[in-house]
Amino acid sequence: MLALPKAPMADPELKTVAVPSQMEPLFRHAEEVVSRYFRERQDRPEEGTIEIFGQRYVLVRAASLSVEFFSLVRDLYGEGRESDADAFARNLLFDLAHAIGKADAKAFHVRMGLQDPVAKLSAGPVHFAHTGWAFVDISPESLPSPDEDFYLLYDHPYSFESDAWVQAGKSLETPVCIMNAGYSSGWCEESFGLPLASVEVLCKAKGDSCCRFIMAPPARLEARLRAYSEAQPELATRIKGAEIPDFFSRKRLEEELRRHRDELELRVEERTRQLEEVSERLRRTQKFEALGRLAGGIAHDFSNLLTAMVGFAGLARIELPENHPAVEALDQLEATGLRAGELTRQLLAFSRRQVLQPVVLDLNTLLQGMTPLLKPLLGERVQLELALGPGTLKVRADPSQMEQVVLNLAVNARDAMPEGGRLRIETALEGREVKLDVLDTGTGIPPEAMTHLFEPFFTTKSRGQGTGLGLSTVYGIVEQSSGRIAVENEPGGGARVRIHLPASDEPLSVGNEGAAPIGSTEKRVARILVVEDGDDVRSALLGALKSRGYEAVGAADPRRALDLEPELGHLDLLVTDMVMPGMDGKQLADAFRIRRPDLAVLFMSGFTEALGEGEAHRFLAKPFSLSVFLAKVSALLPARPG
């Protein structure tokens, strides 16, 4: 029990603390000591410093240490975990304030030369008021003895924490003056050298009339709280929300923080991996788009050159007798030009600019129909297995192009199994997609080659064993058919190509649209306009048409063709390139059909993206032979006597 001197009647009233009368002399002395301490204050904003009695202080907004801190922790925990967040915040704030209270008390005692435990303790509430934490009103029931019977009952009429919550218009079901309880118990613990803890039993922030605290040794705090509730039955329901500080909470907090850190690191790693995958897919898509534009441009220009070469070879062949020694060379030149044209078609497939004639087909039926072709292609050493999914697997695709996909993949697989092996083709319906998997038991794919597989002219085969256009062609066909493709190595060896195509709900097509009738190459009377910006190509086509007796007129560009239109009179056929300066072939045809709605049109180009579905019968992909060109012209001309 504190031995308190009697207070003289003339002593001034206390200003920074309210205490029982027998404690007043002690706290008057404390006010003198603490006031002298805080008079030694120097503010230097130009240096960003506040010094009191040679100690540096910082000013912190009250709300940031209370209501806003709770909000921040709730945001970190996420929706639905408010109780966990509040418990974390309370434990953290109490332990932090308790440690700060002990440290401040120790520093103050040294600075002011305080030795007596009672003097040390009495300076605490006064110091508390000067630093803006709260005003302390100590109850007469208090018994601040330096032993296990220590008991302090006190109010904070102006607690910074409850004021922050009230001003913010927020509340908790539990008391909010966590730091006040921690700081004051830390100061008293340092003063008496006795473990102490404080708990708030009433709080203005949750609607009580005051902020009231009980301080005692941790082992006695629960009994003190129970005794106070029994003595104040009218407050018993209000006190239920009080929580006794847990001095083992720091370990749990560390574990909680470590767990959250580990979870966060895992989430960051996963998110980073996802971002890297998306970035890589975007990079590859952009690279393929650029390669596609380059390949398409090369194919277009090369097709024009080949068309002119094949055309002039054909013209020369027409003019020569069958027994002329140059006939065989011209035939070889034409055939070589057409074979070279196959390369341009593969480039167009990669760049998704080829002509497709999509129909609704059953993928299982298509694969079963290819079996007689695949077995001799694979040879006796490669075993072919079909594992086709049940039912009808309908996709909308070009049958010939899908056959090309399977053939290219089969050839690649065969070449990867020089000693023989197994090629397995699987199909299945997966959600709204039809899956086509092609697996082999070959040598697999080197890791460094995985990101280059679909690039034109890239190959893992030896020199002279492949063009490097097989997989790029497959990629283009799948992409143009609104599908997606991926390649991966199989565990234990071999590779798997995965293709997914959109499943179709439409009825199966009755049959694939066949090629347009070849027609007759006999001489006929017709007027034809050829619009082609390549001089060599235009000259070759005009020569071929005239050799068949057609009246052929040429125009080097769409503008010149429109200028000629009024002078042409009757016109049977418009032959036009698709890609030209100023206007494309479709636009030119539409302009002509305003005045000639029944005009037949033949489109030709190395590019085909502007061609509408169902128009393939009136399109020629460059390069083409003159015989194919003349047959297509004959098929499109209106039937009338020559």
Secondary structure, DSSP 8 states (H G I E B T S, - for coil): --------TT----SSEE--GGGHHHHHHHHHHHHHHHHSEEEETTTTEEEETTEEE----TGGGTHHHHHHHHHHH-TT-HHHHHHHHHHHHHHHHHHHHHHHHHHHHHHHT--SHHHHHHHHHHHHHHTTS--EEE-TT-B--SSTT-BEEEE-TT-HHHHHHHHHT---SS---HHHHHHHHHHHHHHHTS--EEEEEE-GGGT-SS-EEEEE-HHHHHHHHHHHHHH-GGGHHHHTT-----TTHHHHHHHHHHHHHHHHHHHHHHHHHHHHHHHHHHHHHHHHHHHHHHHHHHHHHHHHHHHHHHHHHHHHHHHS-TT-TTHHHHHHHHHHHHHHHHHHHHHHHHTT-S----EEEEHHHHHHHHHHHHHHHH-TTEEEEEE--SS--EEEE-HHHHHHHHHHHHHHHHHT-TT-EEEEEEEEEETTEEEEEEEE-S----GGGGGGTTSTT--SS-TTS--S-HHHHHHHHHHHTT-EEEEEE-TTS-EEEEEEEEB--S---SS----------S----EEEEE-S-HHHHHHHHHHHHHTT-EEEEESSHHHHHHHHHHH-S--EEEEESS-SSS-HHHHHHHHHHH-TT-EEEEEES--TT--TT-GGGEEESS--HHHHHHHHHHHS-----
